Amino acid sequence: MKLGQVVGTVWATAKDPKIRSIRLCLMVPVDETFQPISKRPLVAADPLNTRTGDVVYWVGGAEATFALADRQIPSDVTIVGLVDRIDL
């Protein structure tokens, strides 16, 4: 799992039927001090309905397609949790 910060929302008028009820958001990967690792945001499936500014943890690749218990979704990046704090 990796850390990220939600920076926006993606609005799509047409989606694959498997992700119709799932929100899409823009997320920037960050390190443990919440500094951006990349300036390029990623589009992530967001089953948790996060808000802009939330720090999250996410999975990518094959793991992203299995993030929901009830179905397999067509996603390269899926948010799987909210970060409350990090103790270093």
Stockholm file with secondary structure:
# STOCKHOLM 1.0

chainA/1-88         MKLGQVVGTVWATAKDPKIRSIRLCLMVPVDETFQPISKRPLVAADPLNTRTGDVVYWVGGAEATFALADRQIPSDVTIVGLVDRIDL
#=GR chainA/1-88 SS CEEEEEEEEECCSSCCGGGTTSEEEEEEEECTTSCBSCSSCEEEEETTCCCTTCEEEEEETHHHHTCSTTCCCCCSEEEEEECCCCCC
#=GC SS_cons        CEEEEEEEEECCSSCCGGGTTSEEEEEEEECTTSCBSCSSCEEEEETTCCCTTCEEEEEETHHHHTCSTTCCCCCSEEEEEECCCCCC
//
